[in-house]
Every structure is written in structure tokens, then in C-alpha cells.
């Protein structure tokens, strides 16, 4: 089947837009006319002409925000009593385009062929991870699919908010660094060269003046080579970002960085505990839930620690004891798990661990962003101000000005 994009008006005169799947253009027109739509435009969606594909960047993908939107809307529709095939059809008519529309169309086709929703989403591993698929299967088996979608939507919402906070925390330093670099480039390319004539007749220059002039000369002669080298290095790192060597190096740096080590542990604890809580709430056995939740951890070294702990649990050791030996669960959280084991409320305890870790991570990002602003302004002032002071001292030393 082919996808067609349409715009028009419904029977009440309201403007509508969206996509529809049909065998041909005429079939799409008949399908939309049966819904009492007055079409103003109906064109085939040619995915081969997508600008991303034309530039060799690959097709558009379903992002975390798209997945959170779809999951939250499905949760709302299912709780309202709408059947899953009908709910996906409503989302298709919401006007989403690109990869989201293609995903919904593929799910619709699979459901029409008699597949379960868990089987349909399993056909798209780049969008739906193993945790998502297994929870949907559990929801279908237990009749708690609306509850599963609600829990998944809450987890995805936090992941989206967490990613936005990380991006916002990193954006400000990058902007300040960019302004600092541009100021230095301007000074070395335009300001310092104009002062060269002032020092031409000097027999002996102070060391800081010589350093300033040499830095300016190097910048003017080799700055494009430096920029090219940085671009090549950045491109290589981006290309090799999924290689085991780069990932292992990144993991080692993050786990040893004093300021980032605790934040990394909080993020991975949230991923592990929230996924585990969702699966235990859905009725998955503890050993199977632990295995799937371990896959949620991104950091290789921490994932190996949890995997070793899971193996010990299978051999009969106490869960709180073996998790206490990992860097993800310090004594306070391990004590909570011990209470959960004794009371038989492990799911509730893991959800509480995830909630407390989320609050702690939110507080950490707020403190970080509050401290970064004055520190970065001070850093930029020291760098640029030092260059300006050196220029003034150089001028003073040459002209023998006395104050």
C-alpha cells in the first residue's frame, strides 16, 4: 500500500490534514470522500525524495518525544475504552507525518493481519526496546494494557524531560565557550596585527608581548588548518561513537569524573529501578525482570556490575545484599530494598527508589545550572581579560608610559 497526504475540509467546514494508506490515488480519494471530506489537495508521499535520504543522512526516525506522545495518547484512549486498532487509527488521523505516520501504518497493517500488538511493535526494534515489547505482552496477557501504557508514558516523559535538562545544562557552557573563542579569534586576527607596527622598532620586547605576537601570527597562518583538524577529529569521533573503543573510553571518563560520577549513577539507577518497577507491577517474575532491566543500563561498567549481581541472585543470594555491592545502590537505597524484600513489596520499593533518584537528579541539574552561569562568565572574563591586559602592558612597556 502507498501513503497519501491530504488537506481539505470536513462536513462541518473545519480544516483537516493528515495521511491515509491506499492502493491507489483513486482509492484514497474514495476512502476520504466516504468520510464526508471535501479535498483541496491529495498527493502521494514519495519517501525516496525525502531530503534526508537525498543527502545520505538516512530516513527520518521516531524520536523519544514522538514515542512518548504516542504512548501517552494510547494510554488515554485505551483507558477511555477505545480498542487498540481504533486508537491507532485515531492517531493516524492526527496529522503526524514522516516516520511516525509510517510506523502507525505498519502497526495498523500488522493488526489487520491478526497479530497481537506486542508482535507488531516487536517488528520495530529501533523504536521499541525489549522492555517496551515485554511490558505490552504482559499487559495483553493480564488485561492491564491501559495500566502498562500509562506506566510507560510516565517513564518516557521523565526520560524526555531528563534529556532536555541535560541538553539545557550543556547548551549554556557551549554558548559561552563559543563566544569566548570568537572573541579571541577577533583579537588575534584584527586587533593584535594592528599593534604590530607599534612594536616594530623595539629592540627588546617583554616575554608576554612576544608570546602575544607569536600567538597572533600562529592564529593567522594556521587557524584554517586547526579548524580542519578539529572538524576531522569531530567527524571521526561521531563516526566511531558506537565503536567499543570509544564507548569504553567514554565510560571510563564518566565513571572517574568527580562531578559527573554521582550524576551518572543517579541516571542509571533511574533507568534500572523504573524499568524493574514497571515489570514487577505487570506481574513479571523477579529473575526475568532483573535481566530485562539490566538491559536498560547504558554504561558498560555499571551494566556488568548489575549483571554479576543478577547472577548471584539466581544462585540464591539476597537481592539487597548483592545490589549493595554495586555502585548503583549505596547503603540508603539498599536498605530500602531490604525492607521491600521483607514486606514483599519490591515493585513499590523500586518505584520509590526511582522517584527519589529522579528528585535527586533534578536537584543536581538545578544546582549545576545555577553554578555554571557565574563560573563560566568568570572563566570567559579571565581568558579574554588576560589577553586585553597583556596588550595594555605591552603598549605601556613600549611607550614608557608612567602612571
Long-range contacts (C-beta under 8 A, 24 or more apart in sequence): 1-105, 1-109, 2-44, 2-45, 3-44, 3-45, 3-47, 3-101, 3-102, 3-105, 4-28, 4-42, 4-43, 4-44, 4-45, 5-41, 5-42, 5-43, 5-44, 5-45, 5-97, 6-32, 6-37, 6-39, 6-41, 6-42, 6-43, 7-39, 7-40, 7-41, 8-32, 8-37, 8-38, 8-39, 8-40, 8-41, 8-42, 9-37, 9-38, 9-40, 10-35, 10-36, 10-37, 10-38, 11-36, 11-37, 17-95, 18-92, 18-93, 18-94, 18-95, 18-96, 19-45, 19-92, 19-95, 19-96, 19-97, 19-101, 19-105, 20-92, 21-105, 21-108, 21-109, 45-97, 45-101, 47-102, 59-99, 60-98, 60-99, 61-99, 61-126, 61-127, 62-99, 62-100, 62-103, 62-126, 62-127, 64-156, 64-159, 64-160, 64-163, 65-160, 66-96, 66-99, 66-100, 67-127, 67-128, 67-156, 68-153, 68-156, 68-157, 68-159, 68-160, 70-100, 70-104, 71-149, 71-152, 71-153, 71-156, 72-153, 72-156, 72-157, 74-149, 75-146, 75-149, 75-150, 75-152, 75-153, 78-145, 78-146, 78-149, 79-146, 79-150, 84-111, 84-117, 84-145, 85-111, 85-112, 103-127, 116-140, 117-145, 129-295, 129-296, 130-292, 130-295, 131-275, 131-278, 131-279, 131-292, 131-293, 131-295, 131-296, 134-279, 134-284, 134-292, 135-278, 135-279, 135-282, 138-279, 138-282, 138-283, 138-284, 139-282, 142-282, 142-283, 144-282, 147-281, 147-282, 148-278, 148-282, 151-278, 151-281, 151-282, 152-278, 155-274, 155-275, 155-278, 158-270, 158-274, 158-358, 162-267, 162-270, 162-358, 162-361, 165-362, 165-365, 166-365, 168-369, 169-365, 169-368, 169-369, 169-372, 172-369, 172-372, 172-373, 172-376, 173-372, 173-376, 176-376, 176-377, 176-379, 176-380, 177-376, 179-380, 180-379, 180-380, 180-383, 180-384, 183-380, 183-384, 184-383, 184-384, 184-387, 185-219, 185-223, 187-384, 187-387, 187-388, 187-391, 188-215, 188-216, 188-219, 188-220, 189-216, 189-219, 189-220, 189-223, 191-391, 192-216, 192-391, 193-220, 195-391, 195-394, 195-395, 198-395, 198-398, 198-399, 199-394, 199-398, 202-398, 205-394, 205-397, 205-398, 206-393, 206-394, 206-397, 208-390, 208-393, 208-394, 209-390, 209-393, 209-394, 209-397, 209-398, 211-390, 212-387, 212-390, 212-391, 212-394, 247-300, 248-300, 251-299, 251-300, 251-301, 252-301, 254-299, 255-299, 255-301, 255-302, 255-327, 262-364, 263-361, 263-364, 264-299, 264-302, 265-302, 265-327, 265-328, 266-357, 266-360, 266-361, 266-364, 267-361, 268-297, 268-298, 268-299, 268-302, 268-328, 269-328, 269-329, 269-333, 269-353, 269-354, 269-357, 270-354, 270-357, 270-358, 270-361, 271-296, 271-297, 271-298, 272-296, 272-297, 272-306, 272-328, 273-350, 273-351, 273-353, 273-354, 273-357, 274-350, 274-351, 274-354, 276-350, 277-347, 277-348, 277-350, 277-351, 277-353, 277-354, 280-346, 280-347, 280-350, 281-347, 281-351, 286-313, 286-319, 286-346, 287-313, 287-314, 297-328, 302-326, 302-327, 302-328, 319-346, 329-353, 333-357
